[in-house]
Amino acid sequence: MQSTKHIFQPGENCWVENKARFATPLIDCGNYYKALHNAIKKAKHSIFIVGWDIDSRIRLLRGEDEKNSEAPSVISDLLKWKANQEPDIQIYLLRWDSSLAFFAQREMWAKEVWEEKTPDNVKTELDDTIPMGGSQHQKIVVIDDEVVFSGGMDVSTNRWDTRDHPVVSKERNGPDGEYGPLHDVQMVSSGPVVNDFAKLVRWRWQRVANSTPIDIRSSAQTGEDAPLPKSWPDEYPPLFENVPCALARTIPFMDEVEPAQEVRHMLLDLISEAESLIYIENQFTTRQEVAEALNKQLKAKPNLSVIIVSSYEPKGKFECEAFWASRIEFKAILEKDIDPKRVRLTYSSIEDMQGRKAYKRIHSKVMTIDDKYLVIGSSNISNRSMTLDTEIDTVLFGNNSENQARIAQVRNDLLAEHTGRALDDMPALLDTRYPVKSLMQNQIAHGYVLTEVRDEVFTEHSVNNLFRSLSDPEEPLLSVPTLDGAALPARNPRRRSVMILLGLTIIAILGGLMFWASQSISWLSSDSINAFLEKSRGTYFALPTVLLVYVVGGVLFFPVTVLSLAVAAIFGPIWGPIYGIMGALLSSAILFGIGKLSGNAGLRKVGGPKVAAVDNKLKKSGIVGVAAIRMLPVAPFSLVNLVAGISSIGLIQFLIGTFLGMFPPMIAKGLVGDSIAQIWQNPSPETIGYLAAGIVLWGLMIFGSQKFARWYQEQKSQRSTDEKTEAEKCAA
């Protein structure tokens, strides 16, 4: 059957209409990640990845595929491998800057992590232009401008699963441990539609980046007889050929960008076309307008049935009270005055032979309208997806009997998975007067089954729901007035700003606690510390006591000069410097390790210019630079230790420089400290002379180290200049 009439109206219910030369759904993340890995391996020109998240730690392959692959499995290693293999390729990563609600789930310093792990032809940006309360929710990968992946899947944690969705799987392991079965759908396409996605990702990139991305590749074959593109993933043959399609977006009002609600209009228009069966699987179903449209169409078309598959249980209080409470109302509107044999809102679960039960988490965003339309996209049936988040849905149109059969096959395949049945059994079940009733009856005992949702077990409907207004809003949470009296939506706080503010808050809290402790805890005072050290003098515990004091003092950023003077005053001009340098080296090593674990990016951003200045000195001058920094008051002792941990200098080099820079002054401080003690106990011209000599020696060492460091840098610069000149002569 040939059908040329579709509902696509660019500028109304879609952005563009076009055609996909080839297209095939990728059901569940195991398939998507494997296909993505294969396509990236083949890339030659460019790779664009736009997502809610792009996590550098994700393994794209598992099992034998991972074991036998020539290319790395981890996404960051794979892109680095590809960037080095193809020096001219340009790779662009655009991830949402995220909000406070997802900090625990995301890489803390994503941009800096990616920049550290990949070469210069891999560029990373975080999109912070989304209005407050909204998110960057499009999930797109464009390879060589000839293949596009789009749909509901990100390269993110807690996403990977296989189509059989076992109750327990060692591979389903995220930051918080093992997670349950998860279902999702992506689609890979080629042909003219890829050019539209190529324009979209470049537009998104240029909005936030200071660089212009590589031009769209024009050599890709896109005609009706074009072969599979070279970057098409192996093992995933196309299901659709030459299928008309449309792209529908949600674009919120941001930075004078014209907003678009094409997804919303497309969904409503599609529902109005249904005659026999609407199948929906979606993470969230809260948009009342959609429930009303479904109910209206059910009443207008007596032979129409609606089956919706979603998740069973909510994750956390916000999701429960925002989305599950709203789903109660959605379900009530959907089913009002409709025969229950015609409509059902369900979840998919399993209880295996061992009695272990699991509920499949639905993350996909799929809809079929009879056998005429197939939607695979990023949009949930929620308020935010219709108006506030950035979304992109691909809508395929069954223009002929072959593509109509393929749309029915995709729907039947998904329903077979959710009901634990064979694909061949589905046509007979659905070709009945009440397909919903047929699906719900006689399901396999120990396979996946569909069950009607009863959200009242989790929450109750509430009209005045604060959680809903925060988690599923239609409008930005905050607007900012402009000079002309208008109002612009406020952006989500930048991750970097939030982290710096959080860091300053933590520092302020810790400072307050330390001040309170110093005033309230009797043993945390200079007199008590001196008394503590004094008690250990002449005992076997003298050295361990000094080491403990230096380590604790280093962690608390206590001035090392004060500690050195105190140790010298108590243990004398010989053992004082010896104990002191051992304590300083141990404290330095521990804080160096903390700096290394803290990561390059995080400490740089929080520390600001002072951290950058210290790190620059360390990189340029190595051991001598460390020695100079130790003698000169460039930065606090503990800060230098932390920065050294994130710099390129090694631990051994750092400790040698620390020894050379601190031990001579400690000898001087030993004289000073011991002289202070002697003057206090028995003032005399001799002790006063020792004190004066120590102070002079201390000053001379600082002055000498500065002169030596400058001389060393000049010599190093001169050698570098001479070598460069000699190289130029040889080249000439």
C-alpha positions in Angstrom: 0.0 0.0 0.0 1.4 3.3 -1.1 0.7 6.5 1.0 2.2 9.9 0.2 0.1 12.0 2.6 1.7 12.8 5.9 1.2 15.5 8.6 4.6 17.1 8.6 4.4 20.9 8.6 7.8 22.6 9.0 7.5 25.6 11.2 4.4 24.1 13.0 4.9 20.6 14.1 8.4 20.0 12.9 11.6 21.8 12.2 12.3 20.1 8.8 11.0 17.2 6.8 13.4 15.1 4.9 14.3 11.5 4.1 16.5 8.8 5.6 18.2 6.6 3.1 18.7 4.0 5.7 17.5 3.8 9.3 17.4 1.1 12.1 16.5 1.2 15.8 19.1 0.2 18.3 17.2 -1.3 21.2 18.9 -1.1 24.6 22.3 0.3 25.4 24.4 -2.8 24.8 23.5 -2.6 21.1 23.8 1.2 20.9 27.2 1.4 22.5 28.5 -1.4 20.3 27.3 0.3 17.2 28.7 3.6 18.3 32.1 2.1 19.0 32.2 0.6 15.5 31.2 3.9 13.8 33.7 5.9 15.8 36.4 3.4 14.7 35.6 4.2 11.1 35.4 8.0 11.4 37.8 10.0 9.2 36.4 13.6 9.1 34.5 14.6 12.2 32.6 13.4 15.3 30.0 15.5 17.1 28.6 14.2 20.4 25.8 16.3 22.0 24.3 15.0 25.2 22.7 15.4 28.6 25.9 13.6 29.7 29.1 12.4 28.1 31.0 10.4 30.8 34.6 9.7 30.0 34.6 6.5 32.1 32.0 4.6 30.1 32.9 1.2 28.5 31.2 0.8 25.1 32.0 -2.8 24.7 31.6 -5.8 27.1 32.6 -9.5 27.1 34.2 -11.0 24.0 33.6 -7.8 22.0 35.7 -5.9 24.5 38.3 -8.6 24.7 38.8 -8.9 20.9 38.6 -5.3 19.9 41.6 -3.6 18.4 40.4 -0.2 19.7 39.9 0.8 23.3 36.5 0.2 24.9 36.4 3.2 27.2 34.9 6.2 25.4 37.7 8.6 26.3 40.4 6.2 25.4 38.6 5.4 22.1 38.3 9.1 21.1 42.0 9.6 22.1 42.9 6.6 20.0 40.9 7.9 17.0 42.3 11.5 17.4 45.8 10.2 17.3 45.1 7.7 14.5 43.5 10.5 12.3 45.4 13.7 13.2 43.1 15.7 10.8 39.9 14.5 12.4 38.0 17.1 14.5 36.0 15.8 17.5 33.5 18.0 19.4 31.9 17.1 22.7 29.0 19.2 23.9 27.5 18.3 27.3 25.0 20.0 29.5 26.6 22.0 32.3 24.1 20.2 34.6 22.4 21.3 37.8 22.8 20.7 41.5 20.2 17.8 41.3 22.7 15.7 39.3 26.1 16.5 40.8 26.3 13.2 42.5 25.7 11.3 39.2 28.1 13.2 37.0 31.8 13.6 36.6 32.7 16.6 38.7 35.0 18.4 36.4 33.9 17.0 33.0 35.5 19.6 30.7 38.8 19.5 32.4 38.8 15.7 32.6 38.1 15.4 28.9 40.8 18.0 28.1 43.3 16.1 30.2 42.5 12.7 28.6 42.4 13.7 25.0 44.6 15.5 22.4 44.0 19.0 21.0 41.7 17.9 18.1 39.1 16.7 20.7 37.3 19.8 21.9 34.9 19.9 24.9 32.3 22.5 25.9 29.7 22.6 28.6 26.3 24.2 27.6 25.3 26.6 30.4 22.8 28.5 28.2 19.7 26.5 29.2 17.1 28.4 31.3 17.0 27.8 35.0 15.1 24.6 35.7 15.7 23.2 32.1 18.3 20.9 30.8 20.2 20.0 27.6 18.3 16.8 26.7 19.1 16.2 23.1 21.2 13.0 22.5 22.9 13.2 19.1 26.1 11.7 17.6 27.0 12.7 14.0 29.9 10.7 12.4 31.6 12.1 9.3 28.3 13.9 8.4 27.0 10.7 6.9 25.7 8.7 9.9 23.6 10.0 12.9 22.6 8.4 16.1 19.7 10.0 17.9 17.1 9.0 20.5 17.0 8.5 24.2 20.5 7.3 25.1 23.5 9.2 26.5 27.0 7.9 27.1 26.4 8.0 30.8 26.4 5.9 33.9 23.6 3.5 34.8 22.6 3.0 31.2 24.1 -0.2 29.9 22.0 -3.3 29.6 21.2 -6.1 27.2 17.9 -7.0 25.6 17.3 -9.9 27.8 17.5 -7.7 30.9 18.6 -10.3 33.4 17.5 -9.9 37.0 21.1 -9.7 38.1 24.0 -8.6 36.0 27.6 -7.9 37.0 28.0 -5.6 34.0 25.2 -3.4 35.3 27.4 -1.6 37.7 27.4 2.2 38.3 28.9 4.7 40.7 26.5 3.6 43.4 26.8 -0.1 42.8 24.7 -2.5 40.8 21.5 -1.1 39.2 18.5 -2.9 37.9 17.3 -3.6 34.3 17.1 -0.6 32.1 15.5 -0.2 28.7 16.2 2.4 26.1 16.0 3.0 22.3 18.3 4.9 19.9 18.2 5.0 16.1 21.0 5.2 13.5 20.2 6.9 10.2 21.9 7.9 7.0 21.0 10.0 4.0 19.7 13.6 3.6 18.4 13.8 7.2 22.0 13.6 8.5 22.7 17.0 6.9 19.9 18.5 9.2 21.5 16.9 12.3 24.9 18.2 11.1 23.5 21.7 11.0 21.8 21.3 14.4 24.9 20.2 16.3 27.1 22.9 14.7 24.5 25.5 15.7 24.5 24.2 19.3 28.3 24.2 19.3 28.7 27.8 18.1 26.2 29.0 20.7 28.6 28.1 23.6 32.1 27.8 22.0 34.6 30.5 21.0 35.6 28.4 18.0 33.9 27.7 14.6 33.5 23.9 14.0 34.6 22.2 10.9 32.5 22.7 7.7 29.8 20.1 6.8 31.3 17.4 4.6 29.6 17.6 1.2 30.9 14.4 -0.3 28.5 12.1 1.4 26.2 10.1 -1.0 22.6 10.8 -0.1 20.5 9.7 -3.2 17.8 7.0 -3.1 20.3 4.5 -4.6 23.2 5.5 -2.4 25.0 2.6 -0.7 25.5 2.2 3.0 28.0 4.9 4.2 31.4 3.7 5.2 30.9 4.6 8.9 27.6 2.7 9.2 28.0 0.2 12.1 28.7 -3.4 11.3 26.2 -6.0 12.5 23.3 -3.6 12.4 21.7 -3.8 8.9 19.2 -1.1 8.0 15.5 -1.9 8.7 14.1 1.1 6.8 15.0 2.3 3.4 14.2 5.6 1.8 11.8 6.5 4.5 10.3 10.0 4.8 10.9 11.6 8.2 10.7 14.9 10.2 12.7 16.4 13.0 10.7 18.0 15.8 12.5 20.1 18.5 11.8 21.7 21.8 13.9 24.9 22.1 13.3 27.1 25.1 13.6 30.8 25.1 17.3 31.5 25.7 19.6 34.3 24.7 17.2 35.7 22.0 16.8 32.3 20.3 13.4 31.8 18.8 11.7 29.2 21.0 10.1 26.1 19.4 7.5 23.6 20.7 7.5 21.4 17.6 7.6 18.2 19.8 4.4 19.2 21.6 2.5 20.0 18.4 3.8 16.9 16.7 2.6 14.6 19.5 -0.9 16.1 19.5 -1.1 15.9 15.7 0.1 12.3 15.6 -2.5 11.3 18.3 -5.3 12.8 16.2 -4.2 10.5 13.3 -4.6 7.3 15.2 -7.3 4.8 14.3 -6.4 1.3 15.6 -3.4 1.2 18.0 -1.2 3.8 19.8 1.9 2.3 21.4 3.9 4.5 23.8 6.9 3.7 25.9 8.3 6.6 27.9 10.2 7.4 31.1 7.6 9.9 32.3 3.9 10.5 31.5 2.8 13.7 33.2 1.7 16.1 30.5 -2.1 16.4 31.0 -2.6 17.9 27.6 -1.4 14.6 26.0 -3.6 12.6 28.3 -6.6 14.7 27.2 -5.7 14.2 23.5 -5.4 10.5 24.0 -8.8 10.3 25.8 -10.4 12.5 23.1 -9.2 10.3 20.3 -10.2 7.1 22.1 -13.8 8.5 22.3 -13.7 9.6 18.7 -12.4 6.3 17.4 -14.2 3.3 19.0 -11.7 0.8 17.5 -8.7 2.6 18.9 -6.6 1.1 21.7 -3.8 2.6 23.7 -1.0 0.8 25.5 1.7 2.7 27.5 4.8 1.1 29.1 6.6 3.1 31.7 8.6 2.5 34.9 7.3 1.0 38.1 9.0 2.7 41.0 10.3 6.3 41.4 13.9 7.2 42.2 13.9 9.5 45.2 11.4 12.0 46.7 11.5 14.5 43.9 10.8 12.0 41.2 8.1 10.4 43.3 6.2 13.6 44.2 6.8 15.4 40.8 6.4 12.6 38.2 4.6 9.7 40.0 2.1 11.9 41.7 1.4 13.6 38.3 1.1 10.2 36.6 -1.9 9.5 38.9 -3.7 12.4 37.4 -2.5 11.6 33.8 -3.9 8.0 34.2 -7.2 9.3 35.5 -7.6 11.7 32.5 -6.5 9.0 30.0 -9.0 6.4 31.2 -12.0 8.6 32.0 -15.1 7.0 30.5 -13.1 4.5 28.5 -13.5 0.7 28.5 -10.5 -0.6 30.4 -10.1 -3.3 27.7 -9.0 -0.5 25.4 -6.4 1.4 27.4 -3.7 0.5 29.9 -0.8 2.3 31.6 1.7 -0.4 32.5 5.2 -1.4 33.8 7.3 -4.4 32.9 8.7 -6.7 35.6 10.0 -10.2 36.0 10.2 -12.8 38.8 12.7 -15.5 37.9 12.9 -19.2 38.9 14.8 -18.3 42.1 12.0 -15.9 43.2 14.1 -12.8 42.5 12.1 -9.9 41.2 13.1 -7.0 39.1 11.3 -4.0 37.6 12.5 -2.7 34.2 13.4 1.0 34.2 12.0 2.6 31.1 14.2 5.4 29.7 13.1 5.2 26.1 11.0 7.8 24.3 9.1 5.9 21.6 5.6 6.1 20.0 3.9 4.3 17.1 0.7 5.5 15.5 -1.0 2.4 13.9 1.6 1.3 11.3 1.9 4.8 9.9 4.3 6.7 12.2 7.3 5.8 14.4 8.7 8.3 16.8 12.2 7.7 18.4 13.5 10.7 20.3 14.7 12.4 23.5 11.3 13.8 24.6 9.5 12.6 27.7 5.8 13.1 27.9 6.3 15.8 30.5 5.9 19.5 30.9 9.6 20.2 30.7 10.1 18.3 27.5 7.4 20.2 25.8 8.6 23.7 26.7 11.8 24.0 28.8 14.4 21.4 27.9 16.1 21.1 24.5 14.8 18.0 22.7 14.9 16.4 19.3 12.5 13.7 18.0 12.8 11.8 14.7 9.4 10.8 13.2 9.4 8.2 10.5 6.4 8.0 8.1 5.3 4.7 6.6 5.0 5.8 3.0 4.7 2.3 1.6 3.8 -1.2 2.6 7.4 -2.1 3.3 8.0 0.7 5.7 4.6 0.3 7.3 5.5 -3.4 8.0 8.8 -2.2 9.5 7.0 0.2 11.9 4.7 -2.6 13.0 7.8 -4.8 13.4 9.5 -2.3 15.7 6.3 -2.0 17.9 5.8 -5.7 18.0 9.5 -6.3 18.9 9.3 -3.9 21.8 6.0 -5.4 23.1 7.4 -8.9 22.8 10.4 -7.9 25.0 8.1 -6.3 27.6 5.7 -9.3 27.8 8.3 -12.1 27.5 6.9 -13.4 24.3 8.3 -14.3 20.9 8.1 -11.8 18.1 6.2 -14.2 15.9 3.4 -14.4 18.5 2.7 -10.6 18.5 0.6 -10.2 15.2 -2.1 -12.6 16.4 -2.3 -10.9 19.8 -2.6 -7.4 18.4 -5.0 -8.3 15.5 -8.0 -8.6 17.8 -10.8 -6.4 18.9 -9.1 -5.7 22.2 -5.3 -6.0 21.7 -4.6 -4.4 25.2 -6.6 -7.2 26.8 -4.9 -9.8 24.8 -1.4 -8.5 25.8 -2.3 -8.5 29.5 -3.7 -12.1 29.5 -1.8 -15.4 29.6 1.7 -13.9 30.1 4.7 -16.2 30.8 5.1 -17.0 34.5 8.8 -16.5 34.8 9.4 -14.0 32.0 8.8 -10.3 31.7 5.1 -9.3 32.1 3.1 -6.1 31.8 1.2 -5.0 34.9 -1.0 -2.0 35.3 0.6 0.8 37.3 -0.9 1.7 40.7 1.0 4.7 41.8 -1.1 5.2 44.9 1.3 2.7 46.6 4.0 5.4 46.3 2.3 8.7 46.7 -1.0 10.4 46.3 -2.2 13.1 43.9 -1.7 16.7 45.1 -2.8 19.7 43.1 -0.5 22.1 45.0 2.8 20.2 44.6 6.1 22.0 45.2 8.1 19.1 43.9 6.2 19.2 40.6 6.9 22.9 40.2 10.6 22.4 40.7 11.1 19.1 38.8 8.6 19.3 36.0 8.0 23.0 35.3 6.7 24.5 32.1 8.6 27.8 32.5 12.0 28.7 33.8 12.3 28.8 37.6 13.6 32.3 37.6 13.5 35.3 35.2 15.8 38.4 35.3 14.4 41.8 34.5 16.1 43.8 31.7 16.7 47.5 31.3 13.7 47.9 28.9 11.3 46.3 31.4 11.2 42.8 29.8 12.2 39.6 31.5 14.8 37.1 30.4 14.9 33.5 31.8 17.8 33.1 34.2 20.4 30.4 33.3 21.1 27.4 35.5 24.1 28.3 37.8 27.3 27.3 36.1 28.8 24.1 37.4 32.1 26.0 37.9 30.5 28.8 39.9 28.5 26.4 42.0 31.7 24.4 42.8 33.7 27.4 43.7 30.9 28.7 45.9 30.6 25.3 47.5 34.3 25.2 48.1 34.4 28.6 49.6 31.4 27.6 51.8 33.2 24.5 53.0 36.4 26.5 53.7 34.3 29.0 55.7 32.6 26.3 57.7 35.9 24.5 58.4 37.5 27.8 59.3 34.6 28.6 61.7 34.9 25.1 63.2 38.7 25.5 63.7 38.2 28.9 65.3 35.5 27.5 67.6 37.8 24.5 68.4 40.7 26.8 69.2 38.5 28.8 71.6 36.6 25.9 73.1 39.0 22.9 73.1 41.7 23.4 75.7 44.4 21.2 74.1 44.1 22.9 70.7 46.3 26.0 71.4 49.9 27.0 71.0 50.7 26.5 74.7 49.1 23.1 74.7 51.1 22.0 71.6 54.3 23.3 73.1 53.4 21.4 76.3 52.6 18.3 74.2 56.0 18.5 72.5 57.8 19.3 75.8 56.5 16.1 77.4 58.0 14.0 74.6 61.5 15.5 74.9 64.0 12.9 76.0 61.6 10.0 75.4 61.3 7.4 72.7 58.2 9.2 71.5 59.9 12.4 70.6 60.2 11.8 66.9 56.7 10.3 66.4 55.2 13.2 68.3 56.9 15.8 66.1 55.9 13.9 63.0 52.3 13.8 64.2 52.3 17.6 64.9 53.7 18.4 61.4 51.1 16.1 59.7 48.2 17.5 61.6 49.5 21.1 61.2 49.9 20.6 57.5 46.4 19.3 57.0 45.1 22.3 59.0 47.3 24.8 57.0 49.2 25.7 60.3 52.2 27.9 59.5 55.3 25.7 59.2 57.6 28.4 60.4 55.8 28.5 63.8 56.1 24.8 64.0 59.8 24.8 63.1 60.6 27.5 65.7 58.6 25.6 68.4 60.4 22.3 67.6 63.8 24.0 67.6 63.1 25.8 70.9 62.1 22.5 72.6 64.6 20.0 71.0 67.6 22.3 70.5 69.7 23.5 67.5 70.7 20.0 66.5 67.8 17.6 67.0 65.3 20.4 66.4 66.1 20.9 62.7 66.5 17.1 62.2 63.1 16.3 63.7 61.7 19.3 61.9 62.8 18.4 58.4 61.6 14.8 58.9 58.2 16.1 59.9 58.1 18.6 57.0 59.0 15.9 54.5 56.3 13.5 55.8 53.7 16.3 55.8 54.7 17.3 52.3 54.4 13.7 51.0 51.0 13.2 52.5 49.6 16.5 51.1 51.3 15.8 47.8 49.3 12.6 47.6 46.1 14.4 48.6 46.8 16.9 45.8 47.3 14.0 43.3 44.0 12.4 44.3 42.2 15.7 44.2 42.9 16.0 40.5 44.5 18.6 38.4 41.3 20.5 37.3 39.5 20.8 40.6 42.3 22.3 42.7 43.3 24.6 39.9 39.8 26.1 39.6 39.3 26.5 43.3 42.8 27.8 44.0 42.8 30.4 41.2 45.9 32.4 40.1 48.0 31.6 43.2 47.7 27.9 42.5 48.6 28.6 38.8 51.6 30.7 39.7 53.0 28.1 42.1 52.4 25.3 39.6 54.1 27.3 36.8 57.3 27.7 39.0 57.3 24.0 39.8 57.0 23.0 36.1 59.7 25.4 34.9 62.5 24.8 37.5 62.0 21.4 39.0 64.1 20.7 42.2 65.7 24.1 42.2 62.3 25.7 41.8 60.9 23.7 44.8 63.9 24.7 46.9 63.4 28.4 46.0 59.7 28.3 46.8 60.5 26.7 50.1 62.9 29.5 51.0 60.7 32.3 49.7 57.2 33.2 50.9 55.6 32.5 47.6 52.7 30.5 49.0 51.8 28.7 52.2 53.6 25.4 53.0 50.5 23.3 52.7 49.3 24.9 49.5 52.6 24.3 47.8 52.4 20.6 48.8 48.9 20.3 47.3 49.8 22.1 44.1 52.9 20.0 43.6 50.6 16.9 43.7 48.6 18.2 40.7 51.7 19.5 38.8 54.0 17.6 36.5 56.8 17.3 39.1 57.4 13.8 40.6 57.3 13.0 44.3 61.0 12.3 44.7 62.0 15.5 42.9 59.6 17.4 45.1 60.9 15.9 48.3 64.5 16.5 47.3 63.7 20.2 46.5 61.8 20.5 49.8 64.8 19.1 51.7 67.3 21.5 50.0 65.0 24.4 50.5 64.0 23.8 54.1 66.8 22.1 55.9 69.3 25.1 55.8 66.7 27.6 57.0 65.7 25.1 59.7 69.3 25.1 61.0 69.0 28.9 61.2 65.6 28.6 62.8 67.2 26.1 65.2 69.6 28.8 66.3 66.8 31.3 66.5 64.4 29.1 68.2 66.9 27.7 70.7 68.1 31.3 71.3 64.6 32.4 72.1 64.2 29.6 74.6 67.6 30.4 76.2 66.8 34.1 76.3 63.5 33.3 78.0 65.1 30.9 80.5 68.5 32.6 81.0 69.0 35.9 79.2 72.7 36.8 78.5 74.8 38.5 75.8 75.7 35.0 74.5 72.1 33.9 73.9 71.2 37.3 72.4 74.2 37.0 70.1 73.0 33.5 68.9 69.6 35.0 68.3 71.0 37.8 66.2 73.3 35.5 64.3 70.5 33.1 63.5 68.2 35.9 62.2 71.1 37.2 60.0 71.8 33.7 58.7 68.2 33.1 58.0 67.9 36.3 55.9 71.1 35.5 54.0 69.9 32.1 53.1 66.6 33.6 51.7 68.6 36.2 49.8 71.1 33.7 48.5 68.4 31.2 47.4 66.6 34.0 45.4 69.8 35.0 43.7 70.6 31.3 42.9 67.2 30.6 41.5 67.3 33.7 39.2 70.8 32.7 38.0 69.7 29.1 37.4 66.7 30.3 35.3 68.8 32.7 33.3 71.3 29.9 32.5 68.4 27.6 31.6 66.9 30.2 29.3 70.2 30.9 27.7 70.9 27.2 27.0 67.4 26.9 25.5 68.1 29.9 23.2 71.4 28.6 22.2 69.9 25.2 21.3 67.2 26.8 19.3 69.7 29.0 17.4 71.9 25.9 16.7 68.8 24.0 15.4 67.9 26.8 13.0 71.4 26.9 11.7 71.3 23.2 11.0 68.0 23.5 9.3 69.3 26.3 7.1 
